[in-house]
Amino acid sequence: MIGIVAFHVVVLVLALTILRRIVPVKIVGNMLGYLHGAIGITKPPVEQAPKFALIWLVAFTVIVDGCIVFLVFLTSRLP
């Protein structure tokens, strides 16, 4: 339980630092470039990098939370 809360706190702090421009846009753009290059999709323009970074963070959080809910659902069905 502590790990789940810690994960959400870290993601929230990261999102806030991106929103408040504490992390420079160039660094966010470079990180997204590496991520998009690894996946094989076109990297976004530097001006839109914070928006895309937040979309990735939300998607990642939804996937992790979905996996946790699914795991709890499956284990609650065990005899």
N, C-alpha and C positions, 0 to 999 in steps of 0.2 A: 504494500500500500504506500509506503514511504517513497518507493521508487517511482510509482505512478505520479504522485504529487510532485516529486522533484523534476520529473520529465516535463510536466506541464508548466512548472515555474520557469525552468530553463527556456522552454519554447516561448513563453510569454515575455521573458526578459529580452530574448533575442529579437522578437517581433517589435518590442518597444524601442530597442536601440536602432532598429532599421527605420522605424517610423519617425523617430526624432532626429534622424540623420547623425547619430553619434558614431555609427560605423560609416565611413565615407562611401559614397555611391560607387566610386571606382572599384573598391574592394568587393562590394556586393555584386557588381557587374562581373568581375573576374571570377568569383565563386560560382555564379550562375553559368558563366561560360564553360567552366570545367564540368559542371553538372550536366549541362545540355550537350556538351561534347561527348561525355561518357555515354549518354543515352542515344545520341545521334540525331538530335534535333537542332534547329537553328537557334542561336542565342539571341535574347532580346536586346534592343537598343539600351545603351547605358542609362538614358533618361528614365526608362521604364523598369529598370532592374529592381528597385525597392518593391514595386507592385508585384512583380513576378516572384520575388523572394517570399513575400507574404502569402501568395497563393500556394507556393510550395510548402511553406510551414503549415498552413491550414490543412492541405491535403495529407501531409505526413502525419499530422496529429489525428486526423479523422481515420486514417488507415490503422494507426497504432491503437486507438481507442476501439475501433471495430474489431480488431484481432483480440483485444482483451475481453470485450463483451462476448465474442464468439467462444472464446476459451472458457469463460465463466458459464456460459449457457451449456456448453458440451459437458463440462465437469459436473454441473448440477444434475444432469440427466443420468449419471452413472449410478448403478444400484448400490 
